[in-house]
Amino acid sequence: MTKVKICGLSTKGAVETAVSAGADYIGFVFAPSKRQVTLEQAAELAEIIPTNVKKVGVFVSPSREELLEAIEKVGLDLVQIHGQVTDDLFVKLPCANIQAVQVDGDGHVPSSQADYLLFDAPVAGSGQTFDWGQLDTTELSQPFFIAGGLNEDNVEEAIQHFTPFAVDVSSGVETDGQKDHEKIRRFIERVKHGISRTK
């Protein structure tokens, strides 16, 4: 069963909706973004997330110190790292980690020490998909997430195309820039139950 990450959550109501609807991962954005939260806000929201739902911190080109502080203060289960980073950043972290890769035309998949890879559009958080035909995941050793412009209308097709470990959505479950609780429910329902209904 494909897992679901709902990213960019910043309110108690949205977190509760995602958890009750069956999200496997909740993403908190610590990088500059309209969805950015502070460590204190994330720690407060983390208290209402059950242990079976994993908490992910999203960073852009962080220092090791930044990661360690967030992992400790928020109780993160994973860190998701965008931007230019050296491979040694992924070594000996106290939690699992995801390296985000922006698919920008050559379909190149980097070798990485990260536990997971995440494939995203050239502009993360833009709501745009990347050209799925450019990405060949057949040789990958790590489990991977597919992100970038996913929504309830195209997520089944993405799963059938890539058979990913997980799918990741942020803007695709928003209305007017705010998390839409109905869209969160429908997205998770489509991933968890839509595939079996169509076969």
Secondary structure, DSSP 8 states (H G I E B T S, - for coil): --EEEEE---SHHHHHHHHHHT-SEEEEE-SSSTTB--HHHHHHHHTTS-TTSEEEEEEES--HHHHHHHIIIII-SEEEEESS--GGGGTT-SSEEEEEEE--SS-------SSEEEEE-SSTTSS----GGG---TT--S-EEE-SS--TTTHHHHHHHH--SEEEESGGGEETTEE-HHHHHHHHHIIIIIHHHH-
